[in-house]
């Protein structure tokens, strides 16, 4: 029943008891009618006449002043009593009621009947009028008197709940645990939540007087269930804000899977979309526990998650994974399963994972490079596995820095000369090999000192032998050359790796960065030999390592007796540097094969650089054909005309003169409101949401290790997902108000304590 649609006309009204049997609802209906006032024609209405007893009679408007509850219906030309109508169903024993409640009064020649209806003090009409006054004058009612007594209770409940919400907010923001081993009042380990509530109470006397011990048992709102419930409301509000940003538009999926600390396989789901301001965003929407990692199981879990938050596979326009077979399989992978439902959900193999494969795997195809990385890994077993030896490296490096500063060889300044340690490399950690080589170059004297100590003072013979082998290898020209060669190659890739991990990186700029890195490697191959050799010689001189004459015959250190008949120059430049770079250039072309795909070629026509020099309307029309769900046949016909108008407009507008990429183009179109004038903006959004890398997913997994650690490995899947949703995207989470959470807390369930 919609109370706002109650009929006002007395001829169309039902009895209040016919609307509902609930007394409280009946009072709401009566209050609405009393607020509206009696039903009367507008001023100036001419009341019709009728013949009664041979005379023309009609209703007289002056009667309204004498009888304030009097109503008149112009359709039936009858008068009614509003207060009697409202309380007719609950007052019995009075005569003449129906004339003014149901049938209506029209004996205009018998005005005394109005006085009779009003009657004495205790008449039906006067009792009904008093009830109307009491209903509207709530300040005089017993209910209001009781409510005044409960106002204090409501305020106290609000303080208690607000304290719990504030505590949950802080713990979610910091990714901290909620519960302790024992949350009783006497416990010494109540957990972060209870301790934080107590801390807030200690800072405010009003809070201290109503929370924990001073709160009713059923309204403390500090139980574990309440904690999880509040965390869930924060997560729901955040998800609602993401849905509002998407606005029913399209998005791409970034997905990966990993096990948590309790060995549960978790699937991380991140959405990539363009918001209403034209910004590219990547947001976490949930982590789902999957019992198996088959494509069918993953798709089922993903579909359920999307449905739960109000999205569907029909909105997907891209998918990006790390390259695992169960994800990108051509026939039975998750990629193929999603394409069965949506042919426009184009797949991209994560660029960052491809780059890692290019740099590390291909470099190890060269035996000398493979030996070099093996010796680096051996270094960590000898030096990096002992806390004492790590401390020795740091202390030795600190002393070397002090001596360098004293001699003026090392400059000082903010951020310079910080403590350093060896960085362990890992094939699955982007950029870790570059950081390893960088730390090795900077800490080389300290590392050599520690190796010498181990070779002499070590307790295990195996470690002594390994330390002596490392010292021997580190004192060769081969080590220095491979160190600087791979440092340079990995340095170029590290810049690309950081670029690919940016959340707002678009596919065209990513391909441009890939091309630039490839050109940098080609430049090193063609013209970088001299500068590389100069750095190698400089390092050898600084650390007293024998240098080789490049024109001498190369001697294989594994077989010194056998002649090689090649010079050092040929071996190090041609067989090492050029060969490794050639392999990598070939891998760049093979693994980043999207550069030759028609989809990306068409996307390049949106590039705004050089006054939109790459613009090609035919190419953009073909691009639109890849998305039949967004551009049907009639819309494609209109798009051709829109593209011509669009390019003339943006080229003539100076605000579009110096844009760096399509991401800047989208933001500028929104800033200038041109996205409303040119529907081609929808096609541009499809290009922007085309995924690049799963870096956002990897960051979420790193956060999962913070939220769910060894000390709280029993955390439930739903609770962990809610905590991560809030912890990962702090920019949205920080905008959620306590009042919004409290309002949801009130709506979602009936509470013992009134708020």
C-alpha positions, 0 to 999 in steps of 0.5 A: 500500500502506497500511503501517498496514493490514498484517495482524497475524495470522500466518494472514493475512500474505503474504510480505514479498516479495509486498508489494513488491520494493523492499528499502527498503519491505520493511525498512519492513514488517519494522520495523512488525511488529517494533514491534508485537511477536509476535502472541499472545493476550491474557493469560488466554486458555485454549489449546485441547487436542487429542489427540496419541498418546493424550494431551491436549496444548496450547500452553504460555504459558511457552514465550513466555519461552524463545523471544521471537520465538514467535507463536501463532494461536488460529484455527488453533492453531499457533505461528510464528516472527516473525523467521524470517517477516520474513527467510525470503525473503532467507535460504536453505539452512536446513531446517525453515523452513516449519514455523515460517513458512508451515505453523505448528508444532502438535506440542505433544508435541515441545517439543524441535523449538523448540530444534532450530529455534533451533539453533546460533549460525549457524542460520537462526533466529539469523541472522534474529534478528540481522537483526531486532536490527540493523534496530531498532537503527539506531544501530549500522547503517552507514546511521546512521553515514552519516546522522550524517555527512550531518546536518551537510550537512542542517543546512547545506542548511537554512541555505542554503534558509532564507536564500533563503526569507527573501530572497524574503519581503523582496523580495515584501513590498516589491514589489522586483525579484529579478534583476540584469543579471549574477548571477555572483559577480564582477558589480557588479549581481547584483540584489536577491536575491543582494545580500540573501543576501550581506547576510544572510550578512555578519550571521551567521557560520554563514550566511556559511560555507555560502552562495554561494561556500561552497555546493556548486554543486547546492545553492546554491539561489539560481538564478532558477528557485529564486527563482521557485519560492519565490515561487510557493510563497508564493503557493500557501500564501496562496491555500490560506489564502484557500480555507480562509477561503471554506471551499467557500462562495459568493463574488462576482467583481470583475474589470477589465482593463488593460495592463501596462508591456509592453503585455500585456492583464491581467485582475485577479480579486478575490473578495469573500466572508464569512469564518468570523468574519463579516467581509467580505473582498476578496482578489486570487487572480490576474492572468491575461494575456488575448490578446484582450478578448472576453467568450468569451476573458475567461470562458475565462481566468477559468474556468481560473483558478478551476479551478486554485485549486479554485473553480467558477462554481457558487459565484459569487453576484455580479459587478461590473465597470466598465461596459465593453461587453465586460464588462456586455453584455446578450447577449455580455458577460462578465456574460451568459456567466457568467449562462448557467452560474449564474443567481444571479450577479447583476451590479452596475455599479461604484458608484465608476465610476457616481459618476464619470460622474455628477459629471464628465460631467454637470457638463460639460453646462453650457457655463460649467462646461465652459469652467471645466474647460477653463481648469483643464486649460490651467493645467496645460499652462502651469504644471504642465508645467514643473518650474521653475514647479512649484518656483516655486509651492511656493516662493511658497506657502512664503513666503506661509505664513511671512508668514501665521504671522508675522502670526498669520493662519495657525495652526501644529500637527502636520500643518499647513502642509505643502508642496503642489502642483497635483493634476492631474485625470483622468476615470478617477481617482476624486476627482481633480477634487476634489483639483484644486480644493482645491489650486487654492483653497489655492495660488491666490496662488502660481499667480497669481504664477507666471502673471504671471511667465510672461506677462512672462518666458516664452520662448514666445509661446504660453505668454505668451498662455495665461498672460495668458488665464488671469490674465484668467479667474482675475480674474473673478467667474465663475471664483470662483463656479464654483470654489466651486460645483464644490468643494462639489458634488465635496466631497459626492461625494468623501465618497461615493467614499471610502465606496464604496471600503471593502473591507467596504462592504455594498450596503445601506450603500452605497445609504444613502451614495448617498441621503445624498449625493443629499440633500446636493445637494438641500439645497445646491439648496434652502438652500445659496445664501446660504452658497455666495455668502458663501464666494465673496464672501469669496474675492473680497475676499481676492484683490482680485477684483471682486464682482457685485451679484446684483440687477444685470443679468447681462452675458454676458462672451462678448457684452457688448453683448447684453442678457440681461434677467436678473439675476445672481441668476437666472443664477448661482443658477437657470441655473448652480447649480440646473440643474447640481444638477438634472442630477446628481440625475436622473443619481443616480436613473438610474445608481443604478437598483438602488435601485428593484430588487426585489433590494435592496428585499428586502435592506433587510429585514435592516437591524438599525437601530432594533431591526430596524424594517425586518424583513419575513419575507415580503420575506426569503422572496422574497429567498431565492427569488432564490437557488434553488441555496442555498434549495430548496423544502423549505429555503424552507418551513423558512426561514419558521419560522426567521425568526420565531424569529430576529427574536424572539431578536435583538430580545430580546438587548441585544447586538444593540440598537445595530448600525449595519448588516448587516456589524455584524449578521453579526459579532455573530451569529458572536461570539454563536454565533447563526449556528449556531442560525439558518440565516438567516445563509446568506441574510445572507451572500448579501447581504453578498457582493453587490458594491459597487465594483471599488476593490480591483481598481484597487488591484491594478493600481496595485500591478502598476505597482510590481511590473512597471515599466519597468526589469523589463518582461520579467517573466513572467506567472506570476511577476508574478501570484505576486509581486502575490498576495503584495504586495497582501495583506500581512496574510496574507503576513506570517503564512506561515512559512519552515518552511511554504515549506520543507516545500512545497519538499521535497514538490514535487520531488526535491532534490539536497541533503537537507533 
